[in-house]
Amino acid sequence: MEFFLHVPSISSLQPRKAPGFDTPAFLHALNIERIHLLCGALDLNAPSAIMRFSMLGNTAPGGPFDLFGPNGRSFATLAAAPADTASFSAYRMDLGAVLSLVQNALSSAMNPQRASRLKMLTGMFSSAVLPALAGEYATMSPRSAGQPSSVIVVTIHPKAADQLFTTTLSPFLQPAGQDGAIRYYKTMDRGALPGTAKKQGSATPGDGVSPRKRAQQPLFIALTPHFLLAGRDEALV
C-alpha cells in the first residue's frame, strides 16, 4: 500500500491568532511550506509490518529537513531490543536543530518577555544535555512485560553522559545499583527535592490512583557505555 500527500501552502490555511500567541507567525517560522510531498508505504507481507516514509521538498537550512540526523546502514539501538520485542520504533534526529527551529517559531509568536525566558531555558538545556546525546532515539515494548509498558533507548557519548549524570542531573537522581559497566538510577520523589513537598492526591474511580500520582511514579534509568534506557517498569529497564 502506497500513498502520496501534497502539503498545502500555510498561507492558504489562514489560521486564527490566539490570545497572547500569534499562530500565523509560529507556522510561518516553522517553514512547513518547504515540505512539498509526503510519501509512504506499508508492507504487510514481511514477518512484521514495515512502514516507510519519505518527505520531498526544499532542504535549504532553517527548515524542517534540519531535524533529521545523518543516515546510516543500521540502527544501533536495535542491539538493546530483546528477542521478544513486540514493537520497535527508531529515529535519527538532530535535537539541536529541533530546539533551534521550535524556539525560533515559538519566540516569533510570543511577547518579548516570554521569548527571552524560553531562549534562556533552551540555552541551558543545549549546553548541559545535548553534548551527551549521539542522535539516535528508539522506543520499544517487549512482549514479556506484564502490563503495557515501554522503554526509551537513546545513544550517548559516554564521557559527556557521565558528566551530565554526576553534575546537572545528580540532584534529581538516586543511584539504584551497578552491574559491571551498567549503572542504574531512579528519579527522586518530588517530596524529597528542595522546595517541594508531597501533596495528598484525590481519589479517582477505577484503580483509585489519581493521574497526578501516576505521573509522579519514578522513572528508572540504566546508563551503559553506549545507551541510556529509561522507563516506568523497573524490571523491564
C-alpha positions in Angstrom: 0.0 0.0 0.0 1.4 3.4 -1.0 0.2 6.9 -0.5 1.3 10.4 -1.6 0.1 13.6 0.2 0.6 17.1 -1.2 1.3 19.6 1.5 -0.7 22.8 1.0 0.7 26.3 1.5 0.5 27.6 5.0 -0.8 31.0 3.8 -3.9 29.3 2.4 -4.8 27.8 5.7 -5.3 31.3 7.3 -5.1 30.1 11.0 -6.6 32.4 13.6 -4.5 34.3 16.2 -4.9 33.1 19.8 -4.7 35.5 22.8 -1.1 36.0 23.6 0.1 33.7 20.8 0.5 34.6 17.1 -0.3 31.3 15.4 0.3 32.5 11.8 3.7 33.8 12.8 4.5 30.5 14.5 3.6 28.4 11.5 5.4 30.7 9.1 8.6 30.5 11.2 8.5 26.7 11.0 8.8 26.9 7.2 6.5 23.9 6.8 5.8 25.0 3.2 9.3 23.7 2.3 7.8 20.2 2.5 6.2 19.6 -0.9 5.2 16.0 -0.7 4.8 13.2 1.9 5.2 9.6 0.6 4.6 6.4 2.5 4.4 2.6 2.1 3.0 -0.1 4.2 4.2 -3.7 3.7 2.2 -6.5 5.3 3.9 -9.4 3.5 7.0 -9.4 5.7 7.1 -11.3 9.1 6.5 -7.9 10.7 4.5 -5.0 9.3 7.0 -2.5 7.9 6.2 1.2 7.3 8.4 3.6 5.4 8.0 7.3 4.9 9.7 9.9 2.7 9.5 13.7 2.5 10.3 15.6 -0.7 10.9 19.4 -0.7 13.3 22.3 -0.2 16.2 21.1 2.0 17.7 24.6 2.5 19.0 25.3 6.1 16.4 26.7 8.5 13.5 24.3 7.7 12.0 21.1 8.8 14.6 19.0 7.0 17.2 20.2 9.5 15.5 17.9 12.1 16.9 14.7 10.7 20.3 13.3 11.6 22.7 11.7 9.2 21.7 8.4 7.6 23.4 5.1 8.4 23.5 1.4 7.4 21.6 0.3 10.5 20.2 1.4 13.8 22.5 1.0 16.8 19.5 1.0 19.2 18.4 -2.4 17.8 21.1 -4.0 19.9 19.2 -3.1 23.1 15.9 -4.8 21.9 15.1 -8.2 23.4 14.2 -11.0 21.0 10.5 -10.9 22.1 10.1 -7.2 21.3 6.5 -6.6 20.2 7.1 -3.1 18.7 10.2 -1.1 18.0 10.5 2.5 16.5 13.8 4.1 15.9 14.7 7.7 14.7 17.8 9.7 14.0 17.3 13.3 14.9 19.3 16.5 15.2 17.9 17.6 18.6 19.9 20.8 18.5 18.2 21.7 15.2 14.8 20.7 16.6 15.3 23.1 19.6 16.5 25.9 17.4 13.6 25.6 15.0 10.9 25.3 17.7 12.5 28.1 19.8 12.6 30.5 16.9 9.0 29.6 15.9 7.7 30.0 19.5 9.6 33.2 20.0 8.1 34.8 16.9 4.6 34.1 18.3 5.3 35.2 22.0 5.8 38.5 23.7 9.4 39.6 24.2 9.5 38.7 27.9 8.3 35.1 27.4 10.5 34.7 24.3 13.6 35.7 26.4 12.7 33.3 29.1 12.3 30.5 26.5 15.7 31.3 25.0 17.4 31.1 28.4 15.8 27.7 29.1 16.7 26.2 25.7 20.2 27.6 26.1 20.7 25.8 29.4 19.3 22.5 28.0 21.5 22.8 24.9 24.7 23.3 26.9 24.0 20.7 29.5 22.2 17.9 27.8 22.9 17.9 24.0 26.6 17.1 24.2 25.7 13.7 25.9 23.3 12.6 23.1 24.5 10.8 20.0 21.4 11.4 17.9 19.5 8.1 17.7 16.3 7.5 19.7 14.1 4.5 19.9 11.0 3.2 21.8 10.3 -0.5 22.3 7.7 -2.6 24.0 8.7 -6.2 24.8 6.0 -8.9 24.8 7.3 -10.2 28.2 6.1 -7.1 30.0 3.4 -7.9 32.5 1.4 -4.8 31.5 1.6 -2.4 28.6 5.0 -0.7 29.1 7.7 0.6 27.0 11.4 1.6 27.3 13.1 4.6 25.6 16.6 3.9 24.3 19.0 6.8 23.4 22.5 6.5 22.0 25.0 8.6 24.0 28.5 10.0 24.1 29.8 8.2 27.3 32.1 10.8 28.7 29.6 13.6 28.3 26.7 11.4 29.6 28.7 10.5 32.7 29.4 14.2 33.4 25.7 15.0 32.9 24.6 12.4 35.4 27.3 13.4 38.0 26.6 17.1 37.8 23.4 18.6 36.3 21.1 15.6 36.9 22.6 14.4 40.2 20.1 16.3 42.5 17.2 14.6 40.7 18.5 11.1 40.6 19.0 8.4 43.2 21.7 5.6 42.4 20.0 2.2 42.2 22.9 -0.2 41.8 25.5 -1.2 39.3 26.2 -4.3 37.2 29.6 -4.1 35.6 29.7 -1.1 33.4 26.0 -0.5 33.7 24.7 1.9 36.3 21.1 2.2 37.4 19.2 5.2 38.7 15.7 6.2 39.6 14.3 9.7 39.7 13.9 11.2 43.2 10.5 11.5 44.8 9.2 15.1 44.3 8.7 15.4 48.0 12.4 14.8 48.6 13.5 17.6 46.2 14.4 21.1 47.7 11.4 23.5 47.6 8.8 20.7 47.1 6.5 18.8 49.3 4.3 15.8 49.0 0.6 16.6 48.3 -2.2 14.3 49.1 -3.8 13.2 45.8 -7.6 12.9 45.4 -9.1 9.5 44.8 -10.4 8.7 41.4 -12.7 6.0 40.1 -11.3 2.7 38.7 -7.9 1.9 40.0 -8.1 4.5 42.7 -4.8 6.2 41.5 -5.1 9.8 40.6 -3.5 11.0 37.3 -1.1 13.2 39.3 0.1 10.3 41.4 0.6 8.1 38.4 2.6 10.8 36.7 4.8 11.1 39.8 5.8 7.4 39.7 9.6 7.2 39.5 11.4 6.8 36.2 14.0 4.0 36.2 17.2 4.6 34.1 20.1 2.4 33.0 23.3 4.0 31.7 25.5 1.8 29.7 28.7 2.6 27.7 26.6 3.0 24.6 22.9 3.7 25.6 20.6 5.4 28.0 17.5 3.3 28.7 14.5 4.7 30.7 11.0 3.5 31.6 8.5 3.2 34.4 8.9 -0.6 34.8 12.0 -1.2 36.9 12.3 -4.9 35.9 11.9 -4.1 32.2 14.7 -1.5 32.3 
